[in-house]
Amino acid sequence: MKFSKLILIASALSAGVIIEGCKKDSFTSRDTSKLKPTPVDTVPVDPTLVMFDPADETTDWEISGGKGQIDNAAKKEGAACLSSVIGAGDNDGYQHFIKRRPTAVNPHLSKEDCQFVFWLYVSDASQLRGDGQIELSSSGKSDQNEADWDFGPVAKTLKNGWNEVMLNLNTSQSAGGDIDLTAINFFRIYFWSKQPRSADYTIKIDYLRFRKRPPINVQFANCDQTDNWEMAGGNGQIDKSNKKEGAASLKATIVKTEDYMHFIYRRPDALNPGLTRDNGIFRFWFYVSDINELKNNDGQIELTSSGQSDKNEMNWNLDQIIPNLKSGWNEIKLELSKGNESSSASDKLDLSAPNFFRIYLWAKSKPHSTDIDLRVDDFRFIEK
C-alpha cells in the first residue's frame, strides 16, 4: 500500500559575456571567476492533491488518553505534526488518532483512482501488535458509510521512524454502507503496542491528503545478489554482464548430466503491493539459453504468503508458459486473476503479504546435449 513523487530538476543556462573593443584590437573577457547562476530545484505541486488535514494543530482532533500535542521540531511537512505517547505503564497499549472535520472534503476522484496518503511515525515498529484499523467515513463517525483498511498489513511494512502510508480506496473494505467520496469528514487510526514494555512508545502523524494514485509498480526482488535465494545444486551466481535491470541477474545451469532446476526466493519482509486479483500482474524476466532443451509440459511458478511452498499459494503451470517462450530473455507476465488457488479461503494467497517465490522445471532428457543456462531478473507487481 502499497508508497511516488515526481521531481523536476530545472537546469540553469549560463549566458556568456562578449566584450568588444575597437576595430583594430579585440579583448577577451577578464572575468575568471567562473561564477554561474545556482541551479534551482523545484518540486511541482501534484494538481490532484486535496488536503484532508495538515496536522499542524490539535483542533478537531481526538487522541486517546488526552496525551496528544503538536510537535514543531520532528515533523514531515508544514508547521508541525501531531505526537502522542503510549506510556510504559499503560495497561493495554492502546492508541488512536481521530479527526472530525467541521466541513467535508471532496477529493474529486473516483474510488478506482483515489489514494489516501499520510505520514506515520513509530518509535519501534517491532513493538506493534498488528491489529487495529485505518478508517475514513462520510458520516462523521466510525462504522457508518466507512472505507477501512486492516492495520496488520500496514504494520508489517513499517520501519522505525517516519513512514509514508499510501492506501488505495479501491482496496478498502466498507462498513455501514459505502463511503460518499464527495463528502469525507472523518478519519481514525487505532492500534495496540505489545505489552509489557520497558519504555514509552511514541507515535506521530502528519500531512493527511488525497491524490490520484500512481500506477502500481512495486519491485518484489531485484536479483542483484544471492541473499535469500536458493538455486538447485547450489550453483547459483550473480551475472553482471547479462541482465535486464539493475546491477545483475541471477544465473543457474542445468548441466548436461542433470535435468532439474529451481529458483526459490524467501523475502525477509512481506510486501504489500496494493493490488487486487482483478487488476494485478506478477512480472519478471526469464532467460533460457536454448528453449528447445526444456521440458514444456511440466513445472510450475509459485507465489505464497506463508514463506513456503504449497501453503497460502497461487501458482501457474509452466505447460501454459514454456511453449510461448523463445531462447534468450523473455518477459513473463502472470495475471493474478488467472492463478490457481486452493478452494479454501484460509489457504489462498494473502495479496497484502506475499513473501515467497519458486519456479521449478526440467530439461527434456537426462543426460542432454548441452548445458542449459537459466537466469531471472527484476520481479515486480504491476497493474493491468
C-alpha positions in Angstrom: 0.0 0.0 0.0 1.4 -0.4 -1.4 4.1 4.5 -1.1 5.6 8.1 -5.6 6.9 11.7 -6.2 8.0 13.2 -9.4 11.0 15.5 -9.2 11.6 18.0 -11.9 15.1 19.5 -12.0 15.2 22.8 -13.7 18.6 23.4 -15.3 20.0 26.9 -15.3 21.5 28.2 -18.5 24.7 30.2 -18.2 25.0 33.1 -20.7 28.5 34.1 -21.9 29.5 37.8 -21.9 31.3 39.1 -25.0 33.4 42.3 -24.7 34.0 44.1 -28.0 36.9 46.5 -28.4 37.8 48.8 -31.3 38.2 47.7 -34.8 41.9 47.0 -34.6 42.0 45.1 -31.3 39.7 42.8 -29.5 40.0 41.7 -25.9 38.8 38.6 -24.2 36.8 38.7 -21.0 38.9 39.4 -17.9 36.3 37.6 -15.8 37.9 34.5 -14.5 35.6 33.9 -11.6 33.7 31.1 -13.4 30.6 32.0 -11.4 27.4 30.6 -12.7 23.8 31.0 -11.6 22.9 28.4 -8.9 20.5 25.8 -10.3 17.2 25.9 -8.7 15.4 22.6 -7.7 11.6 22.8 -7.9 9.1 20.2 -6.9 5.9 20.7 -8.8 2.7 20.5 -6.9 0.5 17.5 -7.7 -2.6 19.0 -9.3 -4.7 16.2 -8.0 -3.7 16.7 -4.3 -6.5 17.6 -1.9 -5.7 18.3 1.7 -7.7 16.4 4.4 -5.7 17.8 7.3 -2.1 19.2 7.7 -1.9 18.0 11.3 -0.4 21.3 12.3 -2.7 21.8 15.3 -4.9 19.8 17.6 -8.2 21.5 16.7 -10.9 18.9 15.9 -8.5 16.1 16.8 -9.0 13.4 19.5 -6.0 11.5 20.7 -6.6 8.7 23.2 -5.6 9.4 26.8 -5.6 13.1 26.1 -1.9 13.0 25.5 -1.7 14.5 22.1 0.4 17.5 21.4 1.8 19.4 18.5 5.5 18.9 17.6 7.1 21.7 15.8 10.5 20.0 15.6 10.1 16.4 14.5 7.7 16.9 11.5 7.5 15.8 7.9 5.7 18.7 6.4 4.3 22.2 7.2 4.4 23.8 10.6 4.1 20.8 12.9 2.9 17.2 13.3 0.8 15.6 16.0 2.5 13.5 18.6 1.4 11.1 21.3 2.9 8.5 23.7 1.8 5.1 24.9 3.3 5.1 28.4 5.4 2.2 29.5 2.9 1.6 32.3 -0.2 1.7 30.2 -2.1 -1.5 30.8 -3.5 -2.2 27.3 -1.0 -0.4 25.0 -3.9 1.2 23.0 -3.7 4.4 20.9 -6.0 6.2 18.5 -5.9 9.4 16.4 -9.4 10.7 15.3 -10.1 13.7 13.1 -13.6 15.1 12.8 -13.7 17.8 10.1 -16.3 20.5 10.6 -16.5 20.7 6.7 -16.4 17.7 4.4 -13.6 17.2 1.8 -14.2 16.2 -1.9 -11.1 14.7 -3.5 -12.8 14.9 -6.9 -11.6 11.4 -7.7 -13.3 8.0 -8.3 -12.8 5.1 -6.0 -10.7 3.4 -8.6 -8.3 6.4 -8.8 -8.3 7.8 -5.3 -5.4 7.3 -2.9 -5.3 8.4 0.8 -1.8 9.3 2.0 -0.3 10.3 5.3 2.9 10.2 7.3 3.1 7.9 10.4 5.9 7.8 12.9 6.5 4.9 15.2 9.4 4.7 17.6 9.7 0.9 17.4 8.0 -1.0 14.6 8.7 -4.4 16.2 6.6 -3.5 19.2 3.3 -3.1 17.2 0.8 -5.9 17.7 -0.6 -5.7 14.2 -4.3 -5.4 14.9 -6.3 -2.3 14.5 -7.7 -0.3 11.6 -7.5 2.8 9.5 -10.8 4.4 8.6 -12.4 7.2 6.5 -16.1 8.0 6.6 -18.6 10.5 5.3 -20.9 10.1 8.3 -18.8 12.0 10.8 -18.2 8.8 12.8 -16.9 5.2 12.7 -18.7 2.2 11.2 -21.1 4.1 9.1 -20.5 5.0 5.4 -17.0 3.9 6.0 -14.0 2.8 4.0 -11.4 1.0 6.0 -8.2 -1.0 5.9 -6.8 -3.5 8.4 -3.8 -2.1 10.2 -2.0 -5.5 10.3 -0.7 -5.4 6.6 0.4 -1.8 7.1 2.2 -2.6 10.4 4.2 -5.3 8.5 5.7 -2.6 6.2 6.6 -0.1 8.9 10.1 0.8 9.9 11.4 2.8 12.9 10.8 6.5 12.3 8.7 8.1 9.6 6.7 6.0 7.1 4.6 7.3 4.2 1.4 5.2 4.3 -0.4 5.0 0.9 -3.9 3.5 0.8 -5.8 3.0 -2.4 -9.6 3.4 -2.0 -10.3 0.6 -4.4 -8.7 -1.9 -2.0 -10.7 -0.7 1.1 -13.4 -2.6 2.9 -16.7 -1.0 3.8 -18.8 -0.8 7.0 -22.3 0.6 7.4 -22.7 1.3 3.7 -20.4 2.8 1.1 -18.5 6.0 1.8 -19.6 9.1 -0.1 -16.3 10.2 -1.7 -17.6 13.7 -2.3 -18.1 14.4 1.4 -15.3 12.8 3.5 -15.3 14.2 7.1 -13.9 11.6 9.5 -10.6 9.8 10.0 -9.5 7.3 12.6 -6.4 5.1 13.1 -6.3 2.8 16.1 -3.8 0.1 17.1 -2.0 -1.5 20.0 1.6 -1.9 21.1 2.9 -5.1 22.6 2.7 -5.4 26.4 4.5 -5.2 28.7 7.1 -2.7 27.6 10.0 -1.2 29.4 9.9 2.2 27.7 7.3 4.8 26.4 6.1 4.3 22.8 6.0 7.4 20.6 3.6 7.8 17.7 3.3 10.8 15.3 1.0 11.6 12.4 1.3 14.3 9.7 0.1 15.6 6.4 -3.1 13.7 5.6 -4.2 14.2 1.9 -5.9 12.7 -1.1 -4.3 12.3 -4.6 -4.7 10.4 -7.8 -2.9 7.2 -7.2 0.1 6.4 -9.5 0.1 3.2 -11.5 1.2 0.4 -9.2 4.8 -0.8 -10.0 6.4 -2.4 -6.9 9.6 -4.5 -7.0 9.5 -7.8 -5.3 13.1 -8.8 -5.9 15.9 -7.1 -7.8 18.2 -10.2 -8.3 21.4 -8.2 -7.8 22.7 -10.6 -5.1 22.1 -14.2 -4.0 21.0 -13.3 -0.5 17.7 -15.1 0.4 17.9 -17.1 -2.9 18.2 -20.8 -3.4 19.1 -22.5 -6.7 19.1 -26.3 -7.1 22.5 -27.8 -6.8 23.9 -24.7 -5.1 25.3 -23.4 -8.4 23.5 -20.1 -8.5 25.6 -16.9 -9.0 25.1 -13.3 -9.9 25.7 -12.3 -13.6 26.6 -8.6 -14.1 27.1 -8.9 -17.8 23.8 -10.4 -18.9 21.0 -8.8 -17.1 17.7 -6.9 -17.7 17.7 -4.4 -14.8 19.9 -3.0 -12.0 23.4 -4.4 -11.3 23.0 -8.1 -12.1 20.7 -11.0 -12.8 20.8 -14.5 -11.1 22.2 -17.4 -13.1 22.0 -21.1 -12.7 22.8 -24.0 -15.0 21.2 -27.4 -15.7 24.4 -29.2 -16.6 24.4 -32.0 -19.2 24.2 -34.8 -16.7 21.2 -33.3 -14.7 17.7 -32.4 -15.7 16.2 -30.3 -12.8 16.5 -26.7 -11.7 14.6 -24.4 -9.3 14.9 -20.7 -8.2 13.5 -20.0 -4.7 13.3 -16.6 -3.1 12.3 -16.0 0.5 11.7 -12.4 1.3 12.8 -11.3 4.8 9.8 -9.0 4.9 6.4 -9.5 3.3 5.4 -7.0 0.6 2.0 -5.3 0.2 1.8 -4.2 -3.5 -1.7 -2.8 -3.0 -3.2 -4.8 -5.9 -6.3 -7.0 -6.3 -6.7 -10.2 -8.1 -8.6 -8.3 -10.8 -6.0 -5.6 -11.5 -2.7 -7.3 -10.5 0.1 -8.8 -12.6 3.2 -10.6 -11.3 6.0 -9.9 -13.8 9.6 -11.0 -14.1 12.4 -11.6 -16.7 13.4 -15.2 -17.5 16.3 -16.3 -19.7 16.9 -19.7 -21.2 19.9 -20.4 -23.5 18.0 -23.0 -25.6 14.3 -23.2 -25.2 14.2 -26.4 -27.2 16.0 -28.2 -24.4 13.3 -27.5 -21.8 10.5 -29.9 -21.0 7.4 -28.0 -21.9 4.7 -29.9 -20.1 5.9 -29.9 -16.5 6.9 -27.4 -13.8 5.3 -24.5 -12.0 5.7 -20.9 -10.9 4.5 -20.3 -7.3 3.8 -17.2 -5.2 2.9 -17.5 -1.5 2.3 -15.5 1.7 3.3 -18.4 4.0 7.1 -18.3 3.4 7.0 -21.8 1.9 5.5 -23.8 -1.0 2.0 -25.3 -1.1 0.5 -23.1 1.6 -1.3 -19.9 1.0 -0.2 -20.3 -2.6 -1.1 -19.0 -6.0 0.5 -20.9 -8.9 0.7 -21.0 -12.7 1.6 -24.2 -14.6 4.6 -24.0 -17.0 2.9 -26.1 -19.7 0.9 -22.9 -20.4 4.0 -20.7 -20.5 7.1 -22.5 -21.9 5.6 -23.2 -25.4 5.3 -19.4 -25.8 8.9 -18.7 -24.8 12.0 -18.2 -27.0 15.7 -18.7 -26.5 17.1 -15.6 -24.7 15.3 -13.2 -22.4 11.5 -13.4 -22.0 9.2 -11.1 -20.1 6.8 -13.3 -18.1 3.5 -11.6 -17.0 1.2 -13.6 -14.8 -2.3 -12.3 -14.2 -3.3 -12.8 -10.6 -6.9 -13.4 -11.8 -5.7 -16.5 -13.7 -3.5 -18.0 -11.0 -4.5 -21.4 -9.5 -5.5 -21.4 -5.8 -7.0 -23.6 -3.1 -10.8 -23.6 -2.8 -10.3 -22.9 0.9 -10.3 -19.2 1.8 -7.8 -19.8 4.6 -5.3 -21.3 2.2 -5.4 -18.6 -0.5 -2.5 -16.2 -1.2 -2.7 -13.1 1.1 -2.2 -10.4 -1.5 -1.2 -7.9 1.2 1.8 -10.1 2.2 3.5 -12.2 -0.5 6.9 -13.3 0.7 7.9 -16.5 -1.2 8.6 -17.3 -4.9 9.5 -20.5 -6.6 9.9 -21.6 -10.2 10.9 -25.2 -10.9 11.4 -27.0 -14.3 13.1 -29.8 -16.1 15.2 -30.5 -19.2 13.6 -32.8 -21.8 16.1 -35.5 -21.1 18.9 -36.7 -18.8 21.6 -36.5 -20.0 21.1 -33.8 -22.6 23.4 -32.5 -25.3 24.4 -29.1 -23.8 24.4 -27.2 -20.6 21.2 -25.1 -20.2 21.8 -21.6 -18.8 18.9 -20.0 -16.9 18.6 -16.5 -15.5 16.0 -14.5 -13.7 15.8 -10.7 -13.0 13.6 -7.9 -11.8 10.5 -9.3 -10.1 7.6 -6.8 -9.9 4.0 -6.4 -9.1 2.4 -4.2 -11.7 -1.1 -3.0 -12.6 -3.0 -4.1 -15.7 
